[in-house]
Amino acid sequence: MLHHFETETCRNITSTDAQTDLYRKTIVDKGFSNPFLMYQTLALSAFHLSLQRPHRAAFYSVLAASLRSRAVAGFNEILPRVDASNCVDVLLFSHIIGLHVFCEIFTSARDDFNDFLERLVGCIKLLQGVQVVIQTWWDVLSRTEIGTIINQSHNHQTAHKVSRGECNPLRKLIDGADLSQSSINTCHAALDKLQACFDAENAFEASPPSTYMLFTWPVTASTEFTELIDKRSPEALVILAYYAVLLHKRRRSWAVADAGQRLVHLIHRHLGKHWEKWLVWPISFINGNPSSAAPTPGSTTLSETS
């Protein structure tokens, strides 16, 4: 399974061959010194194999779950003692277990929207733990073995870009929503970060077939916005449906596949026809019309149509 991780699984985690070589070397080297990291590396590889070999899916799924349990147990022991000597290990672990859980949620998604959303919110909270590590140990991490990947990601995100304004229609929508001013501000902040992610994605010549920078938005989303998703706020769910477009752009990655399509489908069915007009663009994009313009809100708001 380690060979499979090195040759197959990790190829969809970074954006370039150089980054892949660096990530693979670092995580394997660190894994030999830290069993919790190695267990989770093998768990992700086993999960990947469960998708690649459907005739043995049950075997690999059970193995992945067992390895992940061991990984989490070891991680919980080290968590109270995070410092400059092990922050890279913690970051790598948080990243790959977040990827594992995310993939598991979408590949097992069925028709129970509430169950799906509860698991998705749990995954988002898990991914937000990555951001805590990065913020706390940014100066240290930027000078470590994986500093090149972290700095390249940061530079790509902060570089000047021309925005296509995919999220602009939703800003007017949120302004007219039947929400508290605090929730409106929370949604606007989420839209600002989501638009920045669209801008960063559009700056690539072509969307990389990887998860590189794909989780930036859920990782950096505020806890208040995550709570709105958890409460099934229609406005927050529509914003989440727009994020699904970014997922769909990365569908060539084994770790993403049809996650964007599944997410939009589940949200669309949950919200119903009264909210359909505000999902026109993500639905159209995912159905194969990427040139379709995002809808322009009129005088009617989402809350008025519900």
Buried (B, 14 or more C-beta within 10 A) or exposed (E): BBEBBBEBBBBBBBBEEEBBEBBBEBBBEBBEEBBBBBBBBBBBBBBBBBBBEEEEBEEBBEBBBBBBEBBBEBBEEBEEEBEEEBBBBBBBBBBBBBBBBBBBBBBEBEEEBEEBBEBBBEBBBBBBBBBEBBEEBEEBBBEBBBBBBBEBBBEBBEEEBEEBEBBBBBBBBBEBBEBEEEBBBBBBBBBEBBBBBBBBBBEEEEBBBBBBBBBBBBBBBBEBBBBBBBEBBBBBBBBBBBBBBBBBBBBEBBBBBBBBBBBBBBBBEBBEEEBEEBBBBBBBBBEEEEEBEBBEBEEEBBBEEE
